[in-house]
Amino acid sequence: MTGEDILNTFKFSCLLVIPFLVYSWFVCISLMKKSEVDNQILRKKKDKNSKKNVDINQVIHEVMDEMWDKNR
């Protein structure tokens, strides 16, 4: 096996591995954000459960507004 073969094998390996790592990173980030939103929704629901009338759409909008403000 020559040096050129080794280099070509390395390039091919990088072409396979790097896109997978980038995809995995994006999936991980999206799952973390979804989990964070779910946790905030649960916290809001627990706080508002004492009032008996919990409008889930209002809770989701508030949480999404908070996330939007945080990401600016």
Long-range contacts (C-beta under 8 A, 24 or more apart in sequence): 33-67, 36-67, 37-63, 37-64, 37-67, 40-66, 40-67
